[in-house]
Amino acid sequence: MIDAHGTFRLEQRPEPVAGPGTVVVRVRAAGLNAADLQQARGDYPAPPGWPADVPGLEVAGEVEQVGPGVTGVVPGDRVMALVGGGGHAERITVPADLLLPVPEGLPWEEAGGFPEAFST
């Protein structure tokens, strides 16, 4: 978590729960890019609904929970997503419509950095 602009610390948080239209992803890898550093300095605010104090704007991992109304993914699926923050946590709640499947054979480390690179 970010205490103040550029000051990081570890913190335990409650486990996320999948709500309607969302999934909980167990993070296996997350990217670190210029936008993360700008967010840490306070120069790049998190979008509404995303944690401003937990960095990580792209993530790859395994679906752990599926919320009501979500179709097309099940626990255990390998996914990646471009998110608004929170990707550097152990688990993150992600709107299901932001998920992309991780191709077979793609290592977690590459999948964790793929969403931002692909979208820019």
Secondary structure, 3 states (H helix, E strand, C coil): CEEECCEECCCCCCCCCCCCCEEEEEEEEECCCHHHHHHHHCCCCCCCCCCCCCCCCEEEEEEEEECCCCCCCCCCCEEEEECCCCCCCCEEEEEHHHEEECCCCCCHHHHHHHHHHHHC
